[in-house]
């Protein structure tokens, strides 16, 4: 008996040492759920001065436990749960003093202890901080959601391109076939008309494919972002030269209000693509003989560039979702020009890449003004993500 008592005492000493030195936070409760003692790891975890501060806490008044969870514990079932712990809220409610601030994530195990008669004698609670693991899990969830959204956008983009390419290719194939079969019977005027239709359809198909390639490079990260100091007026004039023939066809002129010495910090290719897409859209939706204005207003750190047309405008319902690819709708121009609307999606991506923003103001049958902001200095990262 003496030896058994010695062994029992020795076991008690060992258990006490394990309790004190355990790196895992441990709380001991009596059979009524009243907190009796906590170890040093628990004191450190909750930023307490000592264990006396929280002694007497009732386990069953824990707001993080569900009614079913309390029933399970009282029935002798071990349970496990996670919670977000806000030390600022604890301090605000004066539940107890704590030196810790902010939020953390905890994983809790509640294990009832029983005697030889299987009667509950108390409860042991093990608490582990899992903030880093939780942050990693949330990051993975966020990345998975973003990947899902990117895949959905890709599918929608490809669907739009595939659908919109049918029209120009039908025109190209149809009219070229008609002209080949009736070559000796067509007069010069009809032949020229067919050629113009083929030219227009080919140009539209090329623009669609160009937008697809640019978008694909962006999504795969192969589109390099190389911002540099650029003369805005020069960039605008170069872009206008490339689309001048389209404007001449509709007797549309350009008006620029730009400071010739104004410099912007931008990627040359992206800025060119933004201007060309916006001006091409303005030409498409402008009435014949009207004027398109390109202007810029600078502040201390940025410049606001606007493209304004006198055209058919955009209805409020379309305007609200014009940059959302999943709500994409085709709209023909004033001369029934075809378009996919994907140019604006690219403009938004490119402007966002520059830490800028883009927006549209429009009135039906009066015109549209598209504005976007670019930085005037090299205050953005060259690795800025879309």
C-alpha positions as CSV (number, residue, x, y, z in Angstrom):
1,X,0.0,0.0,0.0
2,X,2.8,2.4,0.9
3,X,4.5,1.8,-2.5
4,X,1.2,2.3,-4.3
5,X,0.7,5.6,-2.5
6,X,4.2,6.7,-3.4
7,X,3.6,5.8,-7.1
8,X,0.3,7.6,-7.0
9,X,1.9,10.7,-5.4
10,X,4.7,10.5,-8.0
11,X,2.1,10.4,-10.8
12,X,0.3,13.4,-9.3
13,X,3.6,15.3,-9.2
14,X,4.3,14.4,-12.9
15,X,0.8,15.4,-13.9
16,X,1.2,18.7,-12.1
17,X,4.5,19.4,-13.8
18,X,3.0,18.5,-17.2
19,X,0.2,20.8,-16.5
20,X,2.5,23.7,-15.5
21,X,5.0,23.3,-18.3
22,X,2.8,22.3,-21.2
23,X,3.2,24.7,-24.2
24,X,-0.6,24.2,-24.8
25,X,-3.0,26.3,-22.9
26,X,-4.9,24.2,-20.4
27,X,-7.9,25.1,-18.3
28,X,-9.3,22.9,-15.4
29,X,-13.0,23.0,-14.5
30,X,-14.9,21.3,-11.7
31,X,-18.0,19.1,-12.4
32,X,-20.2,22.2,-12.3
33,X,-18.2,23.9,-15.0
34,X,-16.5,26.4,-12.7
35,X,-12.9,27.3,-13.7
36,X,-10.4,26.2,-11.0
37,X,-7.0,26.7,-12.5
38,X,-5.1,27.5,-15.7
39,X,-1.5,26.9,-16.6
40,X,1.2,29.5,-17.6
41,X,0.6,28.9,-21.3
42,X,-3.0,30.0,-20.8
43,X,-1.9,33.1,-18.9
44,X,0.5,34.0,-21.8
45,X,-2.1,33.2,-24.5
46,X,-4.7,35.5,-23.1
47,X,-2.3,38.2,-22.0
48,X,-3.2,37.9,-18.3
49,X,-1.3,39.1,-15.3
50,X,-2.1,35.8,-13.5
51,X,-4.6,33.0,-13.4
52,X,-6.6,34.6,-10.6
53,X,-8.2,37.0,-13.1
54,X,-10.4,34.4,-14.7
55,X,-10.9,31.9,-11.9
56,X,-14.6,31.3,-11.3
57,X,-15.5,31.6,-15.0
58,X,-18.4,29.3,-15.8
59,X,-17.7,27.0,-18.8
60,X,-21.4,26.7,-19.6
61,X,-21.8,30.5,-20.0
62,X,-19.2,30.5,-22.8
63,X,-20.9,32.4,-25.6
64,X,-19.0,30.4,-28.2
65,X,-20.7,27.2,-27.2
66,X,-23.9,26.2,-28.9
67,X,-26.8,24.8,-26.8
68,X,-26.2,21.4,-28.3
69,X,-22.5,21.7,-27.5
70,X,-23.3,22.3,-23.8
71,X,-25.7,19.3,-23.8
72,X,-23.0,17.1,-25.4
73,X,-20.4,18.2,-22.8
74,X,-22.7,17.6,-19.9
75,X,-23.4,14.2,-21.3
76,X,-19.7,13.4,-21.2
77,X,-19.0,13.8,-24.9
78,X,-15.7,15.5,-25.9
79,X,-16.1,18.4,-28.4
80,X,-13.9,20.5,-30.6
81,X,-14.6,23.9,-32.0
82,X,-12.8,27.0,-33.5
83,X,-13.5,30.6,-32.7
84,X,-12.3,34.1,-33.6
85,X,-11.2,35.8,-30.3
86,X,-11.3,39.6,-30.1
87,X,-9.1,40.9,-27.3
88,X,-10.3,44.5,-27.9
89,X,-13.9,43.4,-27.4
90,X,-12.9,41.6,-24.2
91,X,-11.2,44.8,-22.9
92,X,-14.1,46.9,-23.9
93,X,-16.6,44.7,-22.0
94,X,-14.2,44.6,-19.0
95,X,-14.5,40.9,-18.7
96,X,-10.9,40.8,-17.4
97,X,-7.6,42.5,-17.9
98,X,-5.5,41.5,-20.9
99,X,-2.3,42.9,-22.5
100,X,-3.1,41.4,-25.9
101,X,-4.8,43.4,-28.6
102,X,-6.6,42.6,-31.9
103,X,-8.0,39.3,-33.0
104,X,-6.7,35.8,-33.0
105,X,-8.1,32.4,-33.9
106,X,-8.3,29.6,-31.4
107,X,-8.9,25.8,-31.5
108,X,-10.5,24.4,-28.4
109,X,-10.9,20.8,-27.2
110,X,-13.2,20.2,-24.2
111,X,-12.8,16.8,-22.6
112,X,-15.0,15.7,-19.6
113,X,-13.1,13.7,-16.9
114,X,-14.9,10.7,-15.2
115,X,-14.4,8.6,-12.2
116,X,-14.6,4.8,-11.9
117,X,-18.4,5.0,-11.9
118,X,-18.3,7.0,-15.1
119,X,-19.6,10.1,-13.3
120,X,-18.2,13.4,-14.5
121,X,-15.7,14.9,-12.1
122,X,-14.7,17.9,-14.1
123,X,-13.6,19.2,-17.5
124,X,-10.2,19.8,-19.2
125,X,-10.0,22.4,-21.9
126,X,-7.0,22.5,-24.3
127,X,-6.7,25.7,-26.3
128,X,-4.3,26.3,-29.2
129,X,-3.8,29.4,-31.2
130,X,-4.2,28.7,-34.9
131,X,-4.0,32.3,-36.3
132,X,-1.3,31.5,-38.8
133,X,-3.1,28.3,-40.0
134,X,-6.4,30.2,-40.2
135,X,-4.9,33.0,-42.2
136,X,-3.3,30.5,-44.6
137,X,-6.7,28.7,-45.0
138,X,-8.5,32.1,-45.6
139,X,-5.8,33.0,-48.2
140,X,-6.3,29.7,-50.0
141,X,-10.1,30.2,-50.0
142,X,-9.7,33.7,-51.4
143,X,-7.3,32.5,-54.1
144,X,-9.6,29.6,-54.9
145,X,-12.5,32.1,-55.3
146,X,-10.4,34.4,-57.4
147,X,-9.3,31.5,-59.6
148,X,-13.0,30.4,-60.0
149,X,-13.9,34.0,-61.0
150,X,-11.0,34.2,-63.4
151,X,-12.1,30.9,-65.0
152,X,-15.6,32.1,-65.3
153,X,-14.4,35.3,-66.9
154,X,-12.2,33.4,-69.3
155,X,-15.1,31.2,-70.3
156,X,-17.4,34.2,-70.8
157,X,-14.7,36.1,-72.7
158,X,-14.1,33.1,-75.0
159,X,-17.8,32.6,-75.5
160,X,-18.2,36.2,-76.6
161,X,-15.3,36.1,-78.9
162,X,-16.5,32.8,-80.5
163,X,-20.0,34.2,-80.9
164,X,-18.9,37.6,-82.3
165,X,-16.4,36.1,-84.7
166,X,-19.2,34.3,-86.6
167,X,-20.7,37.4,-88.0
168,X,-17.6,38.9,-89.7
169,X,-16.4,35.4,-90.9
170,X,-19.9,34.7,-92.3
171,X,-19.7,38.0,-94.2
172,X,-16.2,37.3,-95.4
173,X,-16.9,33.8,-96.6
174,X,-20.4,34.6,-98.0
175,X,-19.4,37.7,-100.0
176,X,-16.1,36.3,-101.2
177,X,-17.9,33.1,-102.4
178,X,-20.6,35.2,-104.1
179,X,-17.9,37.4,-105.8
180,X,-15.9,34.4,-107.0
181,X,-19.0,32.6,-108.4
182,X,-20.4,35.7,-110.1
183,X,-17.1,37.4,-111.0
184,X,-17.9,37.8,-114.7
185,X,-21.5,39.0,-114.1
186,X,-20.8,41.7,-111.4
187,X,-20.6,45.3,-112.4
188,X,-17.8,47.5,-110.9
189,X,-20.0,49.2,-108.3
190,X,-21.4,45.9,-106.9
191,X,-17.9,44.3,-106.9
192,X,-16.6,47.3,-104.9
193,X,-19.5,47.2,-102.5
194,X,-18.7,43.5,-101.8
195,X,-15.0,44.3,-101.3
196,X,-15.9,47.0,-98.8
197,X,-18.0,44.6,-96.8
198,X,-15.2,42.0,-96.8
199,X,-12.7,44.7,-95.7
200,X,-15.0,45.9,-92.9
201,X,-15.7,42.3,-91.7
202,X,-12.0,41.5,-91.8
203,X,-11.1,44.6,-89.8
204,X,-13.7,43.7,-87.2
205,X,-12.5,40.1,-86.9
206,X,-8.9,41.4,-86.5
207,X,-9.9,43.7,-83.7
208,X,-11.7,40.9,-81.9
209,X,-8.7,38.6,-82.2
210,X,-6.3,41.4,-81.1
211,X,-8.4,42.1,-78.0
212,X,-8.4,38.4,-77.3
213,X,-4.6,38.1,-77.5
214,X,-4.1,41.2,-75.3
215,X,-6.6,39.9,-72.7
216,X,-5.0,36.4,-72.8
217,X,-1.5,37.9,-72.2
218,X,-2.8,39.9,-69.2
219,X,-4.5,36.9,-67.6
220,X,-1.4,34.7,-68.0
221,X,0.9,37.4,-66.7
222,X,2.9,37.5,-69.9
223,X,1.9,41.1,-70.6
224,X,4.8,43.1,-69.2
225,X,4.0,46.2,-67.3
226,X,6.8,48.8,-68.0
227,X,5.7,52.3,-66.9
228,X,7.8,55.2,-68.0
229,X,7.5,59.0,-68.3
230,X,5.5,59.7,-71.5
231,X,4.4,62.8,-73.3
232,X,0.6,62.5,-73.2
233,X,-0.1,64.8,-76.2
234,X,2.3,62.8,-78.4
235,X,0.8,59.5,-77.3
236,X,-2.7,60.7,-78.1
237,X,-1.7,62.0,-81.5
238,X,0.0,58.8,-82.5
239,X,-3.0,56.8,-81.4
240,X,-5.4,59.1,-83.4
241,X,-3.3,58.6,-86.6
242,X,-3.9,54.8,-86.5
243,X,-7.7,55.2,-86.4
244,X,-8.0,58.4,-88.5
245,X,-9.3,56.5,-91.6
246,X,-12.2,55.1,-89.6
247,X,-13.2,58.6,-88.5
248,X,-13.0,60.0,-92.1
249,X,-15.5,57.4,-93.2
250,X,-18.1,58.9,-90.9
251,X,-16.9,62.5,-91.4
252,X,-15.9,62.7,-87.8
253,X,-13.2,65.1,-86.6
254,X,-11.0,65.2,-83.5
255,X,-10.5,68.0,-81.1
256,X,-7.7,67.8,-78.5
257,X,-7.3,69.9,-75.4
258,X,-4.0,68.8,-74.0
259,X,-1.0,70.5,-72.5
260,X,1.8,69.6,-74.9
261,X,4.4,69.4,-72.1
262,X,2.3,67.2,-69.9
263,X,4.1,64.0,-68.8
264,X,2.4,60.9,-67.4
265,X,3.9,57.8,-65.8
266,X,2.4,54.9,-67.8
267,X,3.1,51.8,-69.9
268,X,3.3,52.9,-73.5
269,X,1.5,49.9,-75.1
270,X,-1.3,50.0,-72.5
271,X,-1.9,53.7,-72.7
272,X,-2.0,53.4,-76.5
273,X,-4.5,50.6,-76.3
274,X,-6.7,52.6,-73.8
275,X,-6.8,55.6,-76.1
276,X,-7.4,53.6,-79.3
277,X,-10.2,51.6,-77.7
278,X,-12.0,54.6,-76.2
279,X,-11.7,56.7,-79.4
280,X,-12.8,53.8,-81.6
281,X,-15.8,53.4,-79.4
282,X,-16.5,57.1,-79.6
283,X,-16.4,56.9,-83.4
284,X,-18.6,53.9,-83.5
285,X,-21.4,55.5,-81.4
286,X,-21.0,59.1,-82.8
287,X,-23.4,60.5,-85.4
288,X,-22.0,61.5,-88.8
289,X,-20.2,64.8,-89.0
290,X,-19.8,65.2,-85.2
291,X,-16.6,66.0,-83.3
292,X,-14.8,63.8,-80.7
293,X,-12.9,65.7,-77.9
294,X,-9.9,64.3,-76.1
295,X,-9.0,66.4,-73.1
296,X,-6.8,66.2,-69.9
297,X,-6.9,68.0,-66.6
298,X,-4.0,67.5,-64.2
299,X,-3.8,67.9,-60.4
300,X,-0.8,67.7,-58.1
301,X,-0.3,63.9,-58.5
302,X,-2.5,62.7,-61.3
303,X,-4.1,63.5,-64.6
304,X,-7.7,62.9,-65.7
305,X,-8.0,62.1,-69.4
306,X,-11.5,62.2,-71.1
307,X,-12.9,61.1,-74.4
308,X,-16.2,62.8,-75.2
309,X,-18.5,62.1,-78.2
310,X,-21.8,63.4,-79.5
311,X,-23.6,60.2,-80.2
312,X,-26.3,57.8,-79.2
313,X,-25.3,57.6,-75.5
314,X,-25.8,54.7,-73.1
315,X,-28.9,53.8,-71.2
316,X,-28.7,53.9,-67.3
317,X,-29.2,50.1,-67.0
318,X,-26.4,49.3,-69.5
319,X,-24.2,51.9,-67.9
320,X,-24.4,50.3,-64.5
321,X,-23.0,47.0,-65.8
322,X,-20.8,48.2,-68.7
323,X,-17.5,47.0,-67.2
324,X,-19.0,43.6,-66.1
325,X,-18.2,40.9,-68.6
326,X,-20.9,38.5,-67.2
327,X,-23.5,41.1,-68.1
328,X,-22.1,41.7,-71.6
329,X,-24.4,42.7,-74.4
330,X,-23.6,43.7,-78.0
331,X,-24.6,47.1,-79.3
332,X,-24.3,48.3,-82.9
333,X,-22.9,51.7,-83.8
334,X,-24.7,54.5,-85.6
335,X,-23.8,52.9,-89.0
336,X,-24.5,49.4,-87.7
337,X,-20.9,48.8,-86.9
338,X,-20.3,45.6,-84.9
339,X,-18.6,45.5,-81.6
340,X,-18.0,43.1,-78.7
341,X,-17.7,45.7,-75.9
342,X,-14.5,43.9,-74.8
343,X,-12.4,46.9,-75.4
344,X,-13.8,48.6,-72.3
345,X,-13.0,45.5,-70.2
346,X,-9.4,45.8,-71.4
347,X,-9.3,49.5,-70.7
348,X,-10.5,48.9,-67.1
349,X,-7.8,46.3,-66.6
350,X,-5.1,48.5,-67.9
351,X,-6.2,51.5,-65.9
352,X,-6.4,49.4,-62.8
353,X,-2.9,48.2,-63.5
354,X,-1.8,51.8,-63.2
355,X,-3.6,52.2,-59.8
356,X,-6.1,54.5,-61.6
357,X,-9.8,54.3,-62.1
358,X,-12.2,54.7,-65.1
359,X,-15.8,55.8,-65.3
360,X,-18.5,56.8,-67.8
361,X,-21.0,59.6,-67.9
362,X,-23.7,59.3,-70.6
363,X,-27.0,60.7,-71.8
364,X,-29.1,58.9,-74.3
365,X,-29.1,60.6,-77.8
366,X,-26.7,63.3,-76.6
367,X,-23.4,61.6,-76.1
368,X,-20.9,59.9,-73.8
369,X,-17.8,60.9,-71.8
370,X,-15.3,58.3,-70.7
371,X,-12.7,59.4,-68.2
372,X,-9.7,57.7,-66.6
373,X,-7.0,58.7,-64.2
374,X,-3.2,58.1,-64.5
375,X,-0.4,59.1,-62.2
376,X,1.9,61.9,-63.0
377,X,4.9,60.4,-61.3
378,X,6.6,57.0,-60.6
379,X,4.7,56.4,-57.4
380,X,3.4,52.9,-58.3
381,X,5.0,49.5,-58.3
382,X,6.1,48.0,-61.6
383,X,4.8,44.6,-60.3
384,X,1.3,45.9,-59.4
385,X,-1.2,43.1,-60.0
386,X,-4.4,43.4,-61.9
